[in-house]
Amino acid sequence: MSTHYSVNKVTLSNNERINTNFNDFMNENKDWLKEEITIDTTKTIRCVFDGSSYGWFYLDENENIQSVCRYGGNRVKEIVDTLDGFLSYQIDEKTKSVYKKDNIDILQYLIMVEYDFGEKEFEIKKLGKEVWNKIFTHYEWDEMLNDDSDYIFDLFWEELSDKENLETLKHSTLNTLISKHSQYNATIHFH
């Protein structure tokens, strides 16, 4: 049994990305979090111990945290909450207000538990490429369109069925979706 927590390196109001560096996080919390070196430890896979449970941190090539996983009976709530505090501390009021314009509480997107991925990603997809790329760093909008065709196909049909939302669907996205799914020989009717 496991639980996956995705970490988003969101864009701040100064157009810089939030700091998710593993070493900075560990230095900030060195009094109680310890890195455990195991047979599975690599430059991009790290094990963190909080005195009672282990959390596995998955990093990119620059040692930025991409995700945290809980395996077995480990309870990583304290580790994840500490990481959330490390990230939240970097979010200033100006950054919060930038996202609030799109009805986004950015603090809810810093760390996403796997059970919330679909719903949260769906909400941001409806806001378009610019907002998506400011929040999600695991893959850019265009990459997401190519990798997630079934999900996007569902989004496409939902957007087409809602005339009001259709206006917010960007022209380039619509063209990409139409060309990507032309194999279905679907006829598009606007009501």
Order of alpha helices (4+ residues) and beta strands (2+ residues): beta-alpha-beta-beta-beta-beta-alpha-alpha-beta-alpha-alpha-alpha-alpha-alpha-alpha
